[in-house]
């Protein structure tokens, strides 16, 4: 009471009223005579009884309020502990992006929080239940990948998984059997005495069910279900995200394998075609007349163009698969830039273009793979020539800090496409300009090559119908040889 429990003011008021009532009763009996007789004592005792009863009632109310508050605090502590444990587990699970370790951590946490000996996860796939995996304190294995119908798990005549899916809430049951379960796995279920089926619900749809089992008492309770509710909500979202990531990775891997296979299959016959064209043009099979030579020259140009496309497909697939790595060494960026300009000069002259080349007088040395950086500059310079109105004007500049810029005065890139140009197979849409030949891989490959050499490639600025500037930065650079 002195410590300030809830209800103290009301209880204090009741006690004060009881003491006041008792005092007035005693005063009213002062003139009662004769005094100190049995009837006199009886009158005083009877006068005190209502006050004593009122005082005792107030004290009882105080005791009850204190106990209720203590119980409420204990329940709040239990809820806080439950939320803390579920949150910590959810945070730990959120660091996992691969499906298998995520599911294992989920089952370990559910088994610990649910004080269970066995935990398994079944996912819903194409109208069937598929056992993802299971953990058992006794080391009993689960038939991973086992498929069955929704009503296959039955306890006391009730299909418990189907019931959990229908109700979208936990189902508490006893031992259960699974129709069609392989005989070698039946033993793991026979020892279970209590079961808790927890549906993982995402946007009103059950995507999976966690099955917890105990081989000893006590049975599962609603408190156990409440303890795991927060975990199931977060787990549903994490599982969905992990599956989406898995699907995306599988699709990306399949695409990379296809690109690699297609490029290799194209390269062999293309090499044969190019070889025969060169032999024809060199006169190996006889002299050419004036009508054949232009046709063969066009075939040679187009086979070279096709070879360039195939090579880009191979480079892209190797970058995706991580099967190639840069051979870094100290190089002078002025020399790499000069070589790139030299390679593109014939094309620029052919279309009437003008190239400007600006470099500092001192060497700009970086640690990088010269072949990678050369390919990046080739892509940037050729893109600048391709997407410029004739006659094109392209500037390649190098700063002392190692920043390479390729600027043009071409068609530019609209704001909504400026980041997408670095995606695989993305082409700038501009019907008024036309659709130049290409694979849409040049900038994707260039950015990946820049990043694996410790640098970056960004579109520094672009204005539609006014041109674009790409910035290539390569780690730390220093002047001097």
Secondary structure, DSSP 4 states (H G I P E B T S, - for coil): -TT--TTHHHHHHHHHHHHHHHHHHHHHTTT-SS-SSHHHHHHHHHHHHHHHHHHHHHHHHHHHHHHHHHHHHHHHHHHHHHHHHHHHHHHHHHT--SHHHHHHHHHHHHHHHTT-SEEEEEEEETTEEEEEEEEETT-----TT-EE-TT-EEETTEEHHHHHHHHTS-EEEE--EETT--HHHHHHHHT--EEEEEEEEETTEEEEEEEEEESSSSPP-HHHHHHHHHHHHHHHHHHHHHHHHHHHHHHHHHHHHHHHHHHHHHHHHHHHHHHHHHHHHTTTTS---HHHHHHHHHHHHHHHHHHHHHHHHHHHHHHHHT------EEEEHHHHHHHHHHHHHHHHHHTT-EEEEE--SS-EEEEE-HHHHHHHHHHHHHHHHHTSPSSPEEEEEE-TTSEEEEEE-SS---GGGTTGGGSTT-----TTT---S--S-HHHHHHHHHHHTTEEEEEEEEETTTEEEEEEEES--EE--
